[in-house]
Protein backbone atom coordinates (compact mmCIF):
# COMPACT_ATOMS: atom_id res chain seq x y z
CA UNK A 1 0.00 0.00 0.00
CA UNK A 2 1.38 3.40 -1.03
CA UNK A 3 1.29 5.88 1.87
CA UNK A 4 2.10 8.99 -0.16
CA UNK A 5 -0.41 11.81 -0.21
CA UNK A 6 -1.05 13.77 -3.38
CA UNK A 7 -1.53 17.44 -2.60
CA UNK A 8 -3.43 19.70 -5.00
CA UNK A 9 -1.24 21.35 -7.61
CA UNK A 10 -2.09 24.82 -6.29
CA UNK A 11 -0.57 23.98 -2.90
CA UNK A 12 2.57 22.34 -4.28
CA UNK A 13 3.13 25.19 -6.73
CA UNK A 14 2.72 27.78 -3.99
CA UNK A 15 5.13 26.01 -1.63
CA UNK A 16 7.60 25.32 -4.46
CA UNK A 17 7.61 29.01 -5.37
CA UNK A 18 8.27 29.98 -1.76
CA UNK A 19 11.04 27.46 -1.22
CA UNK A 20 12.60 27.90 -4.64
CA UNK A 21 12.68 24.14 -5.25
CA UNK A 22 10.34 21.37 -6.31
CA UNK A 23 8.30 20.19 -3.33
CA UNK A 24 7.68 16.81 -4.97
CA UNK A 25 11.41 16.08 -4.78
CA UNK A 26 11.77 16.95 -1.10
CA UNK A 27 12.87 13.93 0.87
CA UNK A 28 13.97 11.95 -2.17
CA UNK A 29 17.50 10.71 -1.65
CA UNK A 30 17.63 12.38 1.75
CA UNK A 31 15.99 11.66 5.05
CA UNK A 32 13.03 13.82 6.00
CA UNK A 33 15.06 15.47 8.76
CA UNK A 34 17.74 16.53 6.26
CA UNK A 35 15.10 18.05 3.98
CA UNK A 36 13.53 19.90 6.89
CA UNK A 37 16.95 21.05 8.09
CA UNK A 38 17.70 22.50 4.66
CA UNK A 39 14.43 24.41 4.53
CA UNK A 40 14.76 25.55 8.14
CA UNK A 41 18.35 26.74 7.64
CA UNK A 42 17.35 28.66 4.50
CA UNK A 43 14.54 30.37 6.42
CA UNK A 44 16.85 31.25 9.33
CA UNK A 45 19.44 32.67 6.92
CA UNK A 46 16.79 34.75 5.14
CA UNK A 47 15.56 36.20 8.43
CA UNK A 48 19.12 36.87 9.57
CA UNK A 49 19.97 38.63 6.29
CA UNK A 50 16.81 40.74 6.55
CA UNK A 51 17.72 41.70 10.11
CA UNK A 52 21.25 42.66 8.97
CA UNK A 53 19.83 44.89 6.21
CA UNK A 54 17.52 46.59 8.70
CA UNK A 55 20.40 47.25 11.12
CA UNK A 56 22.52 48.57 8.26
CA UNK A 57 19.69 50.95 7.27
CA UNK A 58 19.35 52.20 10.86
CA UNK A 59 23.10 52.83 11.06
CA UNK A 60 22.98 54.68 7.73
CA UNK A 61 20.14 56.90 9.00
CA UNK A 62 22.17 57.80 12.09
CA UNK A 63 25.27 58.40 9.97
CA UNK A 64 23.29 60.68 7.65
CA UNK A 65 21.77 62.59 10.58
CA UNK A 66 25.21 63.15 12.13
CA UNK A 67 26.76 64.21 8.81
CA UNK A 68 29.02 61.19 8.40
CA UNK A 69 27.07 60.08 5.33
CA UNK A 70 26.70 62.85 2.77
CA UNK A 71 24.96 61.05 -0.09
CA UNK A 72 21.18 60.90 0.01
CA UNK A 73 21.34 58.46 -2.88
CA UNK A 74 23.42 56.00 -0.86
CA UNK A 75 21.02 56.34 2.08
CA UNK A 76 18.05 55.72 -0.21
CA UNK A 77 19.68 52.62 -1.72
CA UNK A 78 20.46 51.16 1.72
CA UNK A 79 16.93 51.83 2.98
CA UNK A 80 15.32 50.43 -0.16
CA UNK A 81 17.39 47.24 0.12
CA UNK A 82 16.19 46.78 3.70
CA UNK A 83 12.60 47.54 2.72
CA UNK A 84 12.59 45.05 -0.17
CA UNK A 85 14.19 42.37 1.97
CA UNK A 86 11.55 42.84 4.65
CA UNK A 87 8.70 42.79 2.11
CA UNK A 88 10.06 39.59 0.58
CA UNK A 89 10.37 37.93 3.99
CA UNK A 90 6.80 38.88 4.90
CA UNK A 91 5.51 37.66 1.52
CA UNK A 92 7.19 34.29 2.02
CA UNK A 93 5.78 34.04 5.55
CA UNK A 94 2.30 34.80 4.24
CA UNK A 95 2.62 32.20 1.46
CA UNK A 96 3.76 29.54 3.91
CA UNK A 97 0.88 30.32 6.28
CA UNK A 98 -1.58 30.23 3.39
CA UNK A 99 -0.24 26.86 2.21
CA UNK A 100 -0.40 25.54 5.79
CA UNK A 101 -4.04 26.64 6.12
CA UNK A 102 -4.93 24.91 2.84
CA UNK A 103 -3.23 21.72 3.98
CA UNK A 104 -5.06 21.81 7.32
CA UNK A 105 -8.42 22.20 5.57
CA UNK A 106 -7.87 19.13 3.37
CA UNK A 107 -10.09 16.14 3.98
CA UNK A 108 -8.11 12.93 4.37
BAKE-902838 format. One line per 8 residues: their letters; for each residue z, y, x of N, C-alpha, C. Coordinates in steps of 0.05 Angstrom, whole numbers, padded with zeros to 5 digits, m for minus. Layout:
# residues N
a) Z,Y,X,Z,Y,X,Z,Y,X | ...
//
This chain:
# residues 108
xxxxxxxx) 00000,m00024,00017,00000,00000,00000,00000,00025,00018 | m00018,00043,00012,m00021,00068,00028,m00001,00089,00017 | 00016,00099,00034,00037,00118,00026,00030,00147,00030 | 00004,00152,00037,m00003,00180,00042,m00007,00194,00016 | m00001,00220,00016,m00004,00236,m00008,m00027,00255,m00003 | m00045,00257,m00023,m00068,00275,m00021,m00059,00301,m00035 | m00058,00323,m00019,m00052,00349,m00031,m00078,00362,m00040 | m00076,00379,m00060,m00100,00394,m00069,m00112,00410,m00046
xxxxxxxx) m00138,00413,m00046,m00152,00427,m00025,m00142,00456,m00022 | m00135,00469,m00044,m00126,00496,m00042,m00101,00498,m00025 | m00083,00479,m00027,m00058,00480,m00011,m00064,00474,00018 | m00080,00453,00023,m00086,00447,00051,m00101,00469,00065 | m00120,00482,00051,m00135,00504,00063,m00116,00527,00069 | m00098,00533,00050,m00080,00556,00054,m00062,00551,00079 | m00050,00527,00080,m00033,00520,00103,m00048,00519,00129 | m00073,00508,00128,m00089,00506,00152,m00096,00534,00162
xxxxxxxx) m00102,00553,00144,m00107,00580,00152,m00083,00593,00165 | m00060,00588,00155,m00035,00600,00165,m00029,00588,00193 | m00032,00562,00196,m00024,00549,00221,m00046,00551,00242 | m00071,00556,00233,m00093,00558,00252,m00102,00531,00261 | m00096,00510,00247,m00105,00483,00254,m00106,00466,00228 | m00121,00444,00230,m00126,00427,00207,m00101,00412,00200 | m00091,00417,00175,m00067,00404,00166,m00070,00374,00164 | m00094,00365,00157,m00099,00336,00154,m00097,00321,00180
xxxxxxxx) m00098,00335,00202,m00096,00322,00228,m00068,00324,00240 | m00050,00337,00226,m00022,00339,00235,m00010,00311,00235 | 00004,00304,00256,00017,00279,00257,00000,00256,00267 | m00026,00260,00270,m00043,00239,00279,m00042,00239,00310 | m00035,00216,00321,m00033,00214,00350,m00006,00224,00361 | 00009,00238,00345,00035,00248,00353,00055,00239,00332 | 00080,00239,00340,00101,00233,00320,00105,00258,00302 | 00116,00254,00279,00120,00276,00261,00138,00298,00273
xxxxxxxx) 00157,00290,00289,00175,00309,00301,00160,00326,00321 | 00141,00315,00336,00125,00331,00355,00108,00351,00340 | 00096,00343,00318,00080,00361,00302,00097,00384,00291 | 00120,00377,00281,00138,00398,00271,00147,00416,00293 | 00153,00405,00316,00162,00421,00339,00140,00441,00347 | 00115,00432,00347,00093,00450,00354,00091,00473,00335 | 00092,00467,00309,00091,00488,00289,00115,00507,00290 | 00138,00495,00293,00163,00511,00295,00162,00529,00320
xxxxxxxx) 00154,00519,00343,00153,00535,00367,00132,00557,00365 | 00110,00552,00351,00090,00573,00347,00101,00595,00329 | 00116,00588,00309,00128,00607,00291,00150,00624,00306 | 00166,00611,00322,00187,00625,00337,00174,00644,00357 | 00152,00636,00370,00138,00653,00389,00126,00677,00374 | 00114,00673,00351,00103,00695,00336,00124,00715,00328 | 00147,00706,00319,00169,00724,00311,00179,00739,00336 | 00182,00725,00358,00191,00737,00382,00172,00759,00392
xxxxxxxx) 00146,00753,00391,00126,00773,00399,00126,00797,00381 | 00129,00793,00355,00131,00815,00336,00155,00832,00342 | 00178,00819,00348,00202,00834,00354,00198,00850,00380 | 00185,00839,00400,00179,00853,00425,00162,00878,00420 | 00141,00875,00403,00124,00898,00397,00140,00920,00382 | 00158,00912,00365,00174,00932,00350,00193,00947,00369 | 00205,00932,00388,00222,00945,00408,00206,00963,00426 | 00182,00955,00434,00165,00971,00450,00158,00997,00436
xxxxxxxx) 00152,00995,00410,00145,01019,00394,00169,01038,00392 | 00193,01027,00388,00217,01044,00387,00222,01058,00414 | 00218,01044,00436,00221,01057,00462,00200,01078,00466 | 00176,01074,00457,00155,01094,00460,00161,01119,00443 | 00172,01115,00420,00180,01138,00403,00201,01155,00417 | 00221,01142,00429,00242,01156,00443,00230,01170,00468 | 00212,01156,00482,00199,01168,00505,00183,01192,00498 | 00169,01191,00475,00153,01214,00466,00171,01237,00458
xxxxxxxx) 00193,01231,00444,00212,01252,00435,00225,01266,00459 | 00230,01251,00481,00243,01263,00504,00222,01275,00524 | 00197,01272,00518,00176,01284,00535,00167,01266,00558 | 00177,01242,00559,00168,01224,00580,00140,01213,00575 | 00133,01211,00550,00107,01202,00541,00092,01225,00530 | 00070,01233,00542,00055,01257,00534,00033,01251,00514 | 00022,01227,00515,m00002,01221,00499,00005,01212,00471 | m00004,01227,00451,00000,01218,00424,m00017,01194,00417
xxxxxxxx) m00040,01192,00431,m00058,01169,00427,m00044,01143,00435 | m00031,01144,00459,m00017,01120,00468,00006,01112,00449 | 00020,01132,00440,00042,01127,00420,00030,01114,00395 | 00008,01125,00385,m00004,01114,00361,m00014,01086,00365 | m00025,01080,00388,m00034,01052,00394,m00011,01033,00394 | 00011,01040,00407,00034,01023,00409,00046,01018,00381 | 00048,01039,00365,00060,01037,00339,00042,01020,00320 | 00015,01024,00323,m00003,01009,00306,m00002,00979,00314
xxxxxxxx) 00000,00973,00339,00002,00945,00348,00027,00932,00336 | 00049,00946,00336,00074,00936,00324,00071,00932,00294 | 00058,00952,00281,00054,00951,00252,00037,00927,00244 | 00014,00923,00258,m00003,00901,00252,00010,00874,00256 | 00025,00872,00278,00039,00847,00284,00060,00841,00262 | 00074,00861,00253,00093,00857,00231,00079,00849,00205 | 00057,00863,00198,00042,00856,00174,00032,00827,00175 | 00022,00819,00198,00012,00792,00201,00034,00771,00198
xxxxxxxx) 00057,00777,00210,00080,00759,00207,00089,00756,00178 | 00090,00778,00164,00098,00778,00136,00077,00763,00119 | 00051,00767,00125,00030,00753,00110,00032,00723,00114 | 00038,00714,00138,00040,00686,00144,00065,00675,00129 | 00087,00690,00130,00111,00681,00116,00105,00678,00086 | 00091,00697,00074,00085,00696,00046,00067,00672,00039 | 00047,00667,00057,00029,00644,00052,00044,00618,00054 | 00063,00615,00073,00078,00591,00075,00096,00587,00051
xxxxxxxx) 00109,00608,00042,00126,00606,00018,00109,00599,m00007 | 00085,00611,m00009,00068,00605,m00032,00059,00575,m00031 | 00052,00565,m00007,00044,00537,m00005,00068,00519,m00011 | 00092,00526,m00002,00116,00511,m00008,00121,00509,m00038 | 00118,00532,m00052,00122,00533,m00081,00102,00515,m00095 | 00077,00515,m00086,00057,00498,m00099,00063,00469,m00094 | 00072,00462,m00070,00080,00434,m00065,00103,00426,m00082 | 00123,00443,m00085,00146,00436,m00101,00140,00433,m00131
xxxx) 00119,00446,m00140,00111,00444,m00168,00093,00420,m00174 | 00085,00406,m00153,00067,00383,m00157,00083,00360,m00171 | 00069,00346,m00188,00080,00323,m00202,00073,00298,m00185 | 00092,00283,m00179,00087,00259,m00162,00088,00234,m00180
//
